[in-house]
Amino acid sequence: MNFYSIDYLVKQTNINDTIGKYLMVIVFVLMAIGAVASVRNRLQTRYRELSIIALLLFLFLAGARYTDYKQAKSQDDQKTQMAAFATKFAKNQGVTKDKIYFNSTTVSDGMLVKIEQKYYKLTISTDQQSYSLTRAYLINSEVKVVK
């Protein structure tokens, strides 16, 4: 069973968007370079073909990104919500952030929380405005902490 630190949860919200944006910028730059080269050398068709390939790749990536936008937005919102929840949870419990770990990357009812060496089941209300902790005991004591 994996448990995630608050620092890990905060960093995860930014990584996925960053990779996608950099990939789109790189392909756009390649497309621009190909377009400039094809205009300069109108007689050589290889630059035109390379710029067309880069344009098609850019359009493909943009289309794939747009198609997955709603799902990615929902997941990013949930991860951002989890990072904020975890920070507030640590403050409410009066424990430093480096001593609390969660077994989920999204806020969900019934997730497990590791506070120092003890485990708790977190029950969240339907409006997600309150929670209760119940002491839990693990049957499988094999725990991996991701920081």
QUIFENBEL-V300754 format. One record per backbone hydrogen bond with DSSP energy under -1.0 kcal/mol. NH is the residue of the N-H (numbers start at 1). CO is the residue of the C=O. If there is no record, write none. Layout:
nh=NH co=CO
nh=NH co=CO
//
This chain:
nh=3 co=144
nh=4 co=102
nh=5 co=146
nh=9 co=5
nh=10 co=6
nh=11 co=7
nh=12 co=8
nh=14 co=11
nh=15 co=11
nh=18 co=14
nh=19 co=15
nh=20 co=16
nh=21 co=17
nh=22 co=18
nh=23 co=19
nh=24 co=20
nh=25 co=21
nh=26 co=22
nh=27 co=23
nh=28 co=24
nh=29 co=25
nh=30 co=26
nh=31 co=27
nh=32 co=28
nh=33 co=29
nh=34 co=30
nh=35 co=31
nh=36 co=32
nh=37 co=33
nh=38 co=34
nh=39 co=35
nh=40 co=36
nh=41 co=37
nh=49 co=45
nh=50 co=46
nh=51 co=47
nh=52 co=48
nh=53 co=49
nh=54 co=50
nh=55 co=51
nh=56 co=52
nh=57 co=53
nh=58 co=54
nh=59 co=55
nh=60 co=56
nh=61 co=57
nh=62 co=58
nh=63 co=59
nh=64 co=60
nh=65 co=61
nh=66 co=62
nh=67 co=63
nh=68 co=64
nh=72 co=68
nh=73 co=69
nh=74 co=70
nh=75 co=71
nh=76 co=72
nh=77 co=73
nh=78 co=74
nh=79 co=75
nh=80 co=76
nh=81 co=77
nh=82 co=78
nh=83 co=79
nh=84 co=80
nh=85 co=81
nh=86 co=82
nh=87 co=83
nh=88 co=84
nh=89 co=85
nh=90 co=86
nh=91 co=87
nh=92 co=88
nh=93 co=89
nh=95 co=90
nh=99 co=96
nh=100 co=97
nh=101 co=114
nh=102 co=4
nh=103 co=112
nh=110 co=122
nh=111 co=108
nh=113 co=120
nh=114 co=101
nh=115 co=118
nh=116 co=99
nh=118 co=115
nh=120 co=113
nh=121 co=134
nh=122 co=111
nh=123 co=132
nh=125 co=130
nh=128 co=125
nh=132 co=123
nh=134 co=121
nh=136 co=119
nh=143 co=141
nh=144 co=1
nh=146 co=3
//
